[in-house]
Amino acid sequence: MPTQVQARSIWRLGRLSVRQLARNVLRDISANNFFGRASELAFDFLFALFNTTVTDLAANAGSGKLTFGIVLALWFASGGASSMISALNLAYRVQEVRSWIKVRAIALFLTLLIAVLLLAALALVLISGRAVDWLGTALSLTPEIVALWKALQWPAAVVFMILSYSLIYYFGPNLKNRRWHWITPGSAFGVLLWLAASLGLRAYLHFFNNYSATYGSLGAVMILLVWLYVTGLAFLIGGEINAEIERAASGPI
């Protein structure tokens, strides 16, 4: 499909109505089992964000075991990006013809970048105003800097997520004609879904947090997994939206 057609049609929805696009996306989400794949992604994201294997080995093992531990940790952590690449290939209905080494290298590259972006976004959306005030006092920051920090919390988190979507959708699927988009209909929908989930999580933690009392420290992991599940699902649904649009745009003009 010519690049100029992609660029022209991405925000015209490939000449699909919103209703047609929604129907096609829902059909393929079910066919590709994206709800199940989002569970796999949440588990793999957890490895990418909080993998303690390297830290433990660094403290207790020799250099040989440490090297093996680092490789093993990165292997498991990059599983989430590998699963996402496979899911995006399904969404775009393309076969993976890149070498196994190249796909794994792409997965590792995306894992390292997106883990940082997700951690930054998670920290920004969960840090309360009181926590920012405390950090400002602890770091001897001026009131102007603290106020600016509070004002930029959510916009910065959105920027981190948009960049994550752009990286995944550009490098992930095995497409011949690639075009960088800072934001697409799929990433816009995904970010909105992520924002809704993050706002809900923050409100829950503030007003209704019974998990800590009921499950102890395990409650925090459960809440994090829910957030990661919605994050993975948002990535997948956004990719399916873009794939449907580009498929429709590839037809006769």
C-alpha positions in Angstrom: 0.0 0.0 0.0 1.5 3.4 -1.0 2.7 5.5 1.9 0.8 8.5 0.8 -2.5 6.5 0.9 -1.7 5.5 4.5 -1.0 9.1 5.5 -4.1 10.4 3.8 -6.5 7.8 5.2 -5.3 7.2 8.7 -7.5 9.9 10.2 -10.2 9.4 7.5 -10.7 6.0 9.0 -10.0 4.4 5.6 -13.4 5.6 4.4 -15.1 3.5 7.1 -17.9 4.8 9.2 -17.3 4.8 13.0 -19.9 2.0 13.3 -18.3 -0.1 10.6 -14.9 0.3 12.2 -16.2 -0.6 15.6 -17.9 -3.7 14.3 -14.8 -4.9 12.4 -12.6 -4.2 15.4 -14.9 -6.1 17.9 -15.1 -9.0 15.5 -11.3 -9.4 15.2 -10.6 -8.8 18.9 -12.7 -11.8 19.6 -11.2 -13.8 16.7 -7.7 -13.1 17.8 -8.4 -13.7 21.5 -7.0 -10.3 22.5 -8.6 -10.5 26.0 -6.6 -13.6 26.7 -3.4 -12.1 25.1 -3.8 -9.1 27.3 -3.5 -11.4 30.4 -0.3 -12.8 29.0 1.0 -9.3 28.4 0.2 -8.2 31.9 2.2 -11.1 33.3 5.2 -10.4 31.0 5.0 -6.7 31.7 5.4 -7.5 35.4 8.7 -9.2 34.6 9.8 -6.2 32.6 9.0 -3.7 35.3 10.0 -5.6 38.5 12.5 -8.4 37.7 14.5 -9.1 40.9 16.6 -11.9 39.5 19.4 -9.6 38.4 19.6 -7.9 41.8 19.7 -11.1 43.7 22.3 -12.6 41.5 24.4 -9.4 41.6 24.6 -9.6 45.4 25.1 -13.4 45.8 26.7 -14.8 42.6 29.9 -14.7 40.7 30.3 -13.0 37.3 29.4 -16.1 35.3 26.1 -16.7 37.1 25.4 -12.9 37.0 25.8 -12.8 33.2 23.5 -15.9 32.9 21.0 -14.2 35.2 21.0 -11.0 33.2 20.4 -12.9 30.0 17.7 -15.0 31.5 16.0 -11.9 33.1 16.0 -10.0 29.8 14.7 -13.1 28.0 11.7 -13.4 30.2 11.1 -9.6 30.3 11.1 -9.3 26.5 8.4 -12.0 26.3 5.8 -9.3 26.6 7.1 -7.4 23.6 7.4 -10.7 21.6 3.8 -11.5 22.4 2.7 -8.0 21.3 4.6 -8.3 18.0 2.8 -11.6 17.3 -0.6 -10.1 18.2 0.0 -7.1 15.9 1.0 -9.4 13.1 -2.4 -11.1 13.6 -4.2 -7.7 13.6 -2.5 -6.7 10.4 -2.9 -10.3 9.0 0.7 -10.5 8.0 3.2 -13.4 8.3 6.4 -13.0 10.3 9.3 -13.3 7.8 11.9 -11.5 9.8 14.6 -13.8 11.4 14.1 -15.0 14.9 17.2 -13.1 16.0 15.8 -9.8 14.5 12.4 -10.2 16.1 14.0 -11.0 19.5 16.3 -8.0 19.2 13.3 -5.7 18.4 11.4 -7.2 21.3 14.3 -6.5 23.6 14.7 -3.0 22.3 11.0 -2.3 22.9 11.1 -3.9 26.3 13.8 -1.7 27.6 12.3 1.5 26.3 8.7 0.8 27.1 9.6 -0.5 30.6 11.1 2.9 31.4 8.1 4.7 29.8 5.6 2.6 31.7 7.3 3.0 35.0 7.5 6.8 34.5 3.9 7.0 33.5 2.8 4.8 36.4 4.8 6.9 38.9 3.4 10.1 37.5 -0.3 9.0 37.6 -0.1 7.5 41.1 2.0 10.2 42.9 -0.5 12.4 44.8 -0.3 16.1 45.4 0.8 15.5 49.0 3.6 13.2 47.8 4.8 15.9 45.4 4.8 18.4 48.3 6.8 16.0 50.4 9.3 15.3 47.6 9.6 19.0 47.0 10.5 19.6 50.7 12.9 16.7 50.8 14.7 17.8 47.6 14.6 21.5 48.6 12.6 22.5 45.5 11.1 25.9 45.1 7.3 26.3 45.3 7.3 27.2 41.6 9.0 24.0 40.6 6.6 22.0 42.8 3.6 23.7 41.2 5.0 23.1 37.7 5.6 19.4 38.6 1.9 19.0 39.7 0.7 20.8 36.5 2.8 18.5 34.2 2.1 15.2 35.9 -0.7 14.0 33.6 0.4 15.7 30.4 3.9 14.1 30.8 2.3 10.7 31.5 0.2 11.0 28.3 3.3 11.9 26.3 5.2 8.8 27.6 2.2 6.6 26.7 1.9 8.1 23.2 5.6 7.5 22.6 5.1 3.9 23.7 2.3 3.4 21.2 4.3 5.0 18.4 7.3 2.7 19.1 5.2 -0.4 19.3 3.1 0.3 16.2 6.2 1.3 14.1 8.6 -1.4 15.0 6.2 -4.2 16.0 4.3 -5.6 13.1 6.1 -7.0 10.0 5.0 -4.3 7.5 6.8 -3.5 4.3 5.7 0.2 4.1 6.2 1.9 7.5 5.4 5.5 8.3 6.0 7.1 11.6 2.9 8.6 13.3 3.2 10.4 16.6 -0.5 9.7 17.2 -3.1 7.6 15.3 -6.8 6.8 15.8 -5.7 3.5 17.5 -3.2 5.2 19.8 -5.7 7.9 20.6 -8.3 5.4 21.6 -5.7 3.3 23.5 -4.4 6.4 25.5 -8.0 7.4 26.4 -8.6 3.8 27.6 -5.4 3.9 29.6 -6.2 7.3 31.1 -9.7 6.0 32.2 -8.1 3.0 33.8 -5.4 5.1 35.5 -7.9 7.6 36.8 -10.1 4.7 38.1 -7.1 3.1 39.7 -6.0 6.3 41.4 -9.6 7.0 42.6 -9.8 3.4 44.0 -6.5 3.7 45.8 -7.6 7.0 47.3 -11.2 6.1 48.3 -11.8 2.4 48.3 -8.5 0.6 48.9 -9.4 -2.6 50.8 -6.9 -4.8 49.0 -4.1 -3.9 51.3 -6.1 -4.8 54.4 -7.5 -8.0 52.9 -4.5 -9.3 51.0 -1.5 -7.5 52.5 1.3 -6.8 50.1 -0.2 -9.1 47.5 -3.0 -6.6 47.1 -0.6 -4.1 45.5 0.5 -6.7 43.0 -3.1 -7.5 42.1 -3.9 -3.9 41.5 -0.8 -3.5 39.4 -1.7 -6.5 37.3 -5.1 -5.1 36.6 -3.5 -1.8 35.5 -1.0 -3.7 33.3 -3.9 -5.8 31.9 -5.8 -2.8 30.8 -2.5 -1.2 29.4 -1.8 -4.3 27.3 -5.4 -4.5 26.1 -5.3 -0.8 25.1 -2.1 -1.5 23.1 -3.8 -4.4 21.3 -7.1 -2.7 20.6 -5.3 0.3 19.3 -3.3 -1.8 17.0 -6.4 -3.5 15.7 -8.0 -0.2 15.0 -5.1 1.0 13.0 -4.9 -2.3 11.1 -8.6 -2.1 10.2 -8.2 1.4 8.9 -5.1 0.6 6.8 -6.8 -2.5 5.4 -9.8 -0.4 4.3 -7.5 2.3 2.9 -5.7 -0.2 0.7 -8.8 -0.7 -1.4 -9.6 1.2 -4.6 -9.6 5.0 -4.1 
